[in-house]
């Protein structure tokens, strides 16, 4: 049995279990930053709903956000916790987009990868992993953009090279549901037999 299973086969197995991953509500890089910041610690569905409410009720252009009434932004941000902090992040995002990117971030993310990553990290709550996720989802650079859940799945499988497309969404979903940090449900995983973590745990019993 190989120590590093074929990633395409792993993703096929995960898609059969979890279903095809739902794409993000936008591919625009600035909107993806707003999507990240609109509802702090909300689950995926609540964040998507909050973003769509922002787009419908306020708009996603920097000038629209900066001129929006605070109570409207606050109501939208209540999809997550610390709504006031999310409102502040939305306004800071709009200000940075206007002052440093002329209101349009699309040209910045088309720069070479290190420059594109650095540009996105100017925005609130966007570190290196978040920047790479935005570069992937905006179809700007074919980086994997894993969060801790997806990275954990790959590490346990003994396989960590980059992949294109929405692979990270499947890995993230698997890390959230079955391949959890503590008490992982290996027996329910369709890739358990090729997982180095599972094989090692079984040998130690």
N, C-alpha and C positions, 0 to 999 in steps of 0.2 A: 504494500500500500504506500503511495507517495506521501512524503511528509508535507508537501505543499500542493493541495488539490488545484485543479484547473478552475480559475475564478469564474469563467463563463458557466461551468456546470454548477458551481456553488450558487451563483445568482439565479440560474434556472430553478434550482430546488427551492430557494427562498421565495421566488415569485410564485411558485405553485402553492407554497404555504401561506404567504401573506397577501397575495394578489399583486397586480401591477402597481407600482408606486404612483401616487397622485402627484402630478407636476405642480410646481409652485404657481401662485396666481399671476405671476408676471415674469418676464425675462429682462425687464429694464433694470439696470444696476442700481439706479437711485431708488426706484420703487422697492427693490429687494432690501436696501438698507432701511427704508421706512417699514417694510414688512417685519424685519427683524426687531425694530424698536417700538412698534405700535402697541404691543401688549406684553408686558414683562412677565415671564414665567407662565404664560398661557400655553395650553396644549395646542397642537397644530390646527385643529378645527377652529378654536376660538381666535387664534391669531389670524387665520385666513378670513374669518368673518369680520374681525376688527379692521383688517386691511381693506376689505371690500367696502366697509362702511366709510372709512377714510376717503377712499377713492370716489365714492358716490356723493358724500355729504360735503366734503371739503375740496378734494382734488389732490393730486400728488406733485404738482409743480411747486417749487420753493415759494414763490410769491403767494400762492393760494394758502399754503400752510402758515406762513408768517402773518397773513391777514385774517386767518380764521379766528373766530371767537374762542376764547379759552374754555368756556363751558362745553362747547361742542367737542373739542379735542379731548377734554377730560371724560366726557361721556363715552367716547369711542375707546379710550385707553383703559376704561374700567373692565374691559375684557380680561385684563391681567391684574397683577397686584401693583401697588405703588403707582397709581395712575398719574399722579402729578409728575413723577420722575419720567414717565414715558412721554408726557406732553413736552417736558423740557428737552428730551432727546429728539423728538420730532422737530421742534423749532431749531435746535442746534444743527440738526442734519440739513435743514433747509438753508440755514445761514451759511454753513460750510459749502454747500453745493453752489450757492450764489457767489460767494466771495472768492472761492478758490477754483471753481470749475465753470463759472459763467452760467450756472443753472443746469448744465448737462454733463453727466458723468460718463457718458458712453465713449467719448474719445479717450478718456483716461484709462479705461479698462482694456483698451485695445493696444496699449503700450506694452513693451516687453514685460514678462511676468513679474520680475522684482519691482518695477515701477508701478505696475497696475496694482499689485498687492499693497504697496506703500500708500498709494492714493486712497484706497478704500479704508485703510486703517486710520485715516484722519477722522473718520466718522465715529460717533459714540457707539460703544458696545461692539465694535468690529475689531477683533484681534486677527492674527494671522490665519487661524482656521476659518473664521467667519468670512474673511476676505476671499479665501480660496473657494469657499462655498458659493459666494456671489459670482466669482469669476467663472465657475462651472455653470451655475444656473442661468447666467446671462449669456452663456455660449461664447464667452470671450477667450477662455483658456481651458484646455482639457486636463484640468487637475482634479484629483479625487475629492478634496474638500471634506474630509471626514470629521465628524464630531467624536466625542469620547465613546459613544455607543458603537458607531460603525468601526472605529479603530480597534475597539476591544474584540469585535468579531474577527477581524482580519488577523490580529495578533494570536488569537487562540487557534485559528486555523493554520498558523505558521506561514502566512502569506500576506505580504504587505506592499506589493507594487501598485502604482497608480493605475486607474482605469478610467475610461471615458463614460459619458452618458450619465444616467441617473442611478448608477450602481450604488452610490453612497446612500441614497434614500432607502434601498432595500436593506443594506447593511445596518443603517441607523434603526430601521424598524425592527430588525431581528435583535439588535442589541437592547432595544427598549423592552421587548416582549419576552424573549426566551433566553438570549445570551447575556443575561444581566450580570452586573458586577458581583453581586452576592447572590447565592442560591440560584445559579443558572439552571434552567430546565432543559438540560442536555438530552434527556430521554425523549423530548418532543421535537427536537431539532432534526430537520431533514438532512443536515450535513454533519451529524455527530460522528459518523464512522470515519470521516476524513479530518476530524478536528483533533489537533495535537493536544489541546487542553483536555478534551474528553477522554482520549486514550490514556493520558498520564493519570487522570483522576481515577479511571477504572482500574489501572494497574496498581494503584496505591491502596485499593480496598482490601 
